[in-house]
Amino acid sequence: MLVLVINCGSSSVKYDLIHTETREGVCRGLVERIGAVTAIVKHEPAKGKKYKETMIIQNHTEALKEVLQYLLSPENKIIESITDIKAVGHRVVHGSDMFKDSVLIDEDVMEAIEQAFDLAPLHNPPNLKGIQAAKEALPDIPHVAVFDTAFHHSIPAHAYLYGIPNRLYRRYKIRKYGFHGTSHYFVSRQYYKLILKDVKETKVISCHLGNGASICAIDGGKSVDTSMGFTPLSGLVMGTRSGDLDPSILFYLVEKEELPLSSVHSLLNRHSGLLGLSGYAADMRDLIEEAQKGDRRCQQAIDVFCYKIRQHIGSYIASMNGCDAILFTAGIGENSSLIRKKAVEKMDFMGVKLDEDRNESVKPGELTRISTDDSKVGIYVVPTNEELVIAIDAAKIARASAQSPWI
C-alpha cells in the first residue's frame, strides 16, 4: 500500500511517500518557512534528481498542494493519480490518556487532539493544522493519527504518577505521558531481530538523542518508564528545552525577573537547554566544533547533556534490575561518536564497555554494535525510522476501515 506520511511543524510540512509492502521510500520532502516572505521547498525522490526551490506559501494547505503537484507532475513520474495514495498517516505528538493506539481520524479524534493543545503547545496545534489541510486536499482516503505517547501507555502507575494531590490527576490527568514513542518502539524491534533471546525476557534502554531527546526503559518489549513526562519539556537537557528543573526555580524567576507565565514558558521551551547553557547554539555539531577550539561554555553544555543521559541510563538499569542493551538513535545518537562515548563512560562496573574503534567506525544508516565482545550490556547504534512505523500503522487501519464501517 502506498502511504503518505505527514509531520507538520508550526511553519513546516515534512512528508514521506512509502510503499508499506516493500518498506521502501518513494519520495520524501520538506516545505519550510511557511508564512515567511519566501518558503523553501525540497523534494527527494528515491529515483531521480533532488529538487529545491523558493516560493510564496502562506499556509499548510498551500504547502500540501505544492507537495501533491510535485508528486503528480508527469515530469517527475512519482505517482500516476491521486488515487494511488491509499492512506495518509499523521504524526501527532500528544494523545493524552485518550489514545493508546493509532486511530482513524474523524471529528471526535480531531476534537480530542485540540483538547491536548495545552499539553503540547509547540506540537499539537500544527499537527492538527496538517490534518485539516490533508483532509481538504485528500478527502476520499483514510487519514490515521499515530501518537508519540501511545507506546508509553504500558508505563505502570508508580512510574507515571507525580507527588501531587491525587485529585489533580483525576481532574486534569496530570501524569507522565512520554514521547518519541514511535522511535523507541522501532529501534527496540530492530534490536529484537538480532537476538535469540525471548523478547519477554529482554531489558533495553533506548536513547533518542536529537534536538528533542528522551530515554526509554523497555522491559519485555513494553515501555516501563521514560524521561519525558507530562509534556516534552521534562527529562534530558535538549536543544532549546531545559529538561528537569526544581519547580521552585519557576517561582523564583517570576519574582526576580518579574516575568509573566508566558515568558517563563518561552524561556524554558525555546531559550534554554544547550542553547541557554552555551549561549551559542542549540545544534550539537556547532557546540562540539566550538568546544574543540576551547570554548568553555560549549564544553560545559556538552558535559551537562551527557551527564543527564548517564544519570537516566543508570536509573533505568536499577529500576529494571538489569539491562541487555543500550540503543542510540536519532540525529545525535546516530552521528556523534563523542556523545555516545561520553554517555556511557564510567559505567564499566555495570558491565557497559564501549569499543572505541567500533564507535568511531559507525557508517550512516547502518545498525552497528559498538560495545566490546566481553561487554555484559550490548551497545548499539540503531537508525530510527518513525515514518515507516506511521506508514505501517496507517496501512493497517486503512485496510481494517475498508472492511468494517465500525473501525
N, C-alpha and C positions, 0 to 999 in steps of 0.2 A: 504494500500500500504506500502511495506517495503522500507524505505528511508535511505540511508547512508548520514549522516551529517558530513561534514569535516570542521575543523577550523585549518588552518595552521599558525604557527609562523615561525620565521626565522630558528629555529632549532628544531621544534616540529610539530607533527601532532596529533591533538585531534579528536576523532571520536565518533559518536553515531549512532547506528542502531535502528531505531524507526518504530513501526507499527503506521501509522497515524490514522487508524480507531479506535484502542483502546487507542491511545496516550500513549502507554507503550514502554519503552525502552527494547530492546532485548539484547543488548551488548554495552558497551562503553569502551573506552581505550585511551591510550596516548603513543606515541613514542616521547621521548625527547632526547636531546643531540645528534641530528642528525649531523654527520660530526665530532664528537669528537672521542676520542680513542675508547670508547665504548658507545653505546646508551642504554637507559633504556626503556624497552617495558613493558607496563601494559595493561592487558585486564580484564574487569569486566563483565562477563555475568550475566544477571538477574537471571538465574538459573544455579548454578554450582559454582565451586571454582574460586577465583581470581588467576590471572596468572601474574608473574613478572619475567623478565629475562634481562640479559645484552647481547648485541651482537654488531657486527660492522654493522652500517647502514650509508652509505655515503651521501645519498640524500633523497629527499621527495618521489621519485619514488620507491626506495627500501623500504622506510617506509610503503608506501601503499601496496606494495606486501606482506610485513610481516602481515599487518592487514588482507588482504584478505585470506592469507594462514591460519591464525588462524580461521577466520570465516568459512572457507570451510573444515577445518580438521574434519574427521569422528569422532575423539575422542571428539571433542567439541560439534558437532551437533548443531551449530548455524544456518547455512543455508545448504540446500542440494546442491544448484547450484548457480553459479554467477548470473544466470537469475532470482533468487528470489529477487534480488535488482532491483527495478523498476525505481529508480531515485536517483540522488546524489545532495544534497543541499550544497552549499558552502557559508560560511560566508565571505563577502567582506566588509572591513571597510569603504572605501570611494568610493562613486559613483558619486562624484562631482555634477554638476547640470544636468547630463545626464540621471540619473536613478531615477525615482520617485517610482518605484515598483520593485519587483523581476523580473528577466528576464531569459529566456532560453539562455544559453551561446553558442555563435558562435564566429567566428573570429573577428567580429566587436566589440562584447562585451569585448573580451579579450584585444583587442587593446585599448579600452576606459579605462579599468582597469589599463593598463600600463601607459596611459597618466596621470592618477591620482597618479602616484608614488610620485611626489613631494609634494602632499597634505597629504599623509600618508606614509612617507618613512619607518616607522617601521612595517607597517601592509600590505599595498597593494602588495609589491613585494613577500613576502611569500604566500599571498593569491593566487596570480597568479601562483606561483610555484605549489601549491597544486592542482589548477585547471588543469594545464598541466599534472601533474603526474596522476591525477584521470582519465582524458580523455584518457590517454595512457593505463591505466590499465582496464578501463571500457568504451570502445569506442562506444558501441552499445546502451547505455541508455541515457536518457536526463540528462543533467547537468544544474543546476539552480543556479544563483548568487542571494543571499539575502543580501542587503546592509544595513549597520548600519545607513546610512544617510537618507534612504528612508522615514522613519516615520516623519522626520523633514521638509519635503518639504512643509508642510502646514504653516510653520512659515511666518508671513507677512513681507513685505519689511522693515517696520520701525523697525523690530526687527533683521533682518538679515544683513542689510547694515552697513558698517563701515564708520566712518567720514573721508574718504579719497576721492581724486578726483574720480568722478563717472566713468570717462573714464577707470580707472584701474579695476573697477568692470566689465565694459563691455568687456574690452580686456582680462583680466586674470581670470574673475569670482571669484574675491576676495570677499567673503561674509561668513557669518556664515552658516555652514552646520549641525553641531551637530552629535553626535554619540550615541552608545548604544541604537539605535532606536528600535531594536527587543526586548530588555529587557523592556524599558519604555512602549512599546506597550503591551507586555504580562502582566505585573503586573497591568497596568491600567484596562485591560479587566478582570482580575481576581477580581479586586475590583468591577467592574460594576455588576458582578454576585451576589454580596452580597446585593446590594441596590435596592430599589423600584423606586428610582428617575429616570427620563428620562435622558439618557446619555448626551443629548444635553444641559442639564441644570447643568451638573456637572463641578466642577473645582478641579483638582487634581494636586498634586506635587509629582513626582516620584524621589526618591533619590537612584540612583545606585551607591553604595559605595563599591568599591573593590580596587585592585591595580591601576586600572584606575577608575575614578569616575566622574559622571556627574549628574546634576539635570535637570528635565524637567517639564515645566509648560504645563498642558494638559487641555484645555478648550473645553468642548463639545466633548470630545473624540479625539481632534486633538492637536498635538504639536504646541504651540504658542511661545515658547521660550525655550532655553536650555543653559546650562553653557559652554559646549564646543563650539568651533567656527569654524574657517577656517580649523583648524587641531585639533587633540585630545590633543594638548598641553595646550590649554587655559581652564579657568574656575577654578575649585577647585584645591587645593593642592592635589597631588596624591602620589603614592608610590615613583616614581623617577622623576615625571614631576612637573614643577614649578607651573603650573596654571597661572592665570592672573598676569601680571607684567606691570609696567610702561615701555613703549617701549624704553625710553631714557636709561634705565639700560643696554640695549644691546650695545649702542654706548659707554657708559661709560666703560663697561667691555672690549670691543675691544681696547679702548685707554689705559686703565690702566694695563690690563693683557697681552696686545699685542697678543690677541687670533685671530686665523683665524675663519671665519664664521663657518666652520665645527666643530671646537671645542666648539663654543658657542652653536651650535645646540645640540651637545652631552651633554654638561653641563646641558642644560635646560630639555632635554628629559630623560637622564639616570642617572644624578648625583644630581638632585635637589629634590624637594618635601619633603616627610617625611624623606627620606634618607639624603638629604642635610641638613635639619633643625636639625635633631637629631645627625648626624654624626655617627649613629649606625646601623640603619636598615630601610628597606622600608616596612617591614611587621608590621601591626598594632598590632598583638599579641605580638611581641617582644617588641614593644615600650611600650605597657601597662604594661607588666611584669617589664621592667626596671624602668618605671615611679613609679610604686608601691614600688620599692626599694629606691626611692629618686632621680633618675636621672633627673636633671632639664631640660636638653635639650630634652630628650624624652617627658617629660611632656609638654614642650613648643610646640613641634611638634604636639602633640595631640590637644592642645588648638587652635593652628592656623587652623588645619584641621577642627575642629568643628565650629569655628567662621565663616569660609568661607561657611560652609553648612548653618548656621543660616542666614547669610547675603543673600544668594541666595533665601532661603525659604521666607524671609521677602520681598525681591524684587518681587518675583513672586506672592505673596499674593496681593501686591499692584498693580501689572500690570494686574492681572486678576480680581481685585476688589472683592477678597474673595477667600475662599478655603474650600472645603468639606472634603478633606482627604490628609494626608501626608503618602506616602508609602516608606518603607525602604526595599531595596533588595540588592542582590549580597553578596559577602563574608563578608565584614564588616557590611553592613546593616542588614543582616540576623542573624549574630552571635555575634555581640558585643552590649550588653545591655548598657555598659558605653558610647559608641559613640552615640547611639540613644538618651540616656538621655541628654548628653551634647549638642546634635544637636538641641534640641527643648526647652532647658531651657531658662527662662526669656522671654517666649512668651505667658504667661497667658493672657496678655491684648488683644491678638489676638484670644483668645478662644482656645488656644492649651494647653491642660493639659494632662500630662503623668501619667499613673497609674504605679507606680514603681514596685508593686508586679507583675502585668501582664508583665511588661517589663522584669523582671528577670526570669519569668516562661516560656518564649517562647521555644517551642520544635522545634528542627531542622526539616525543611521541611514542617512545618505547617503554614498556613495563620492565623495570630493572631492579634486581636485588642489589642493595648496596651495603648489606651487613657482611661481616666476616663469616667464614664457614662454621666457626665454632660459637657464633653468637646464639644465645638461647632464644632471643627475640629477633625475628626477621625484620629487616628494614627495607622497604620497597619504595620506589618512585612509580606511581601509577597514574598515567594520564587520565584525566576525567573526561566525561562526555555527557554532560547534563542534557544536551539537546537530544541525544539518542534515547535517553530514558523518557523524556517528554514525548518524543515521536512514538515510541512503542506503546506507552500508556494511551496516547490519543488514538492510535490504530485499534487497540483492543476495545476501547469503549465505543469507538465509532462502529465497529463490527457488531458489538452487542446491541447498540441502539437501532441498528438496521434490522435486527432480528426480533426486537421486542419494543413495543411502544411504552413500556413501563421503566425502561432504564433511565 
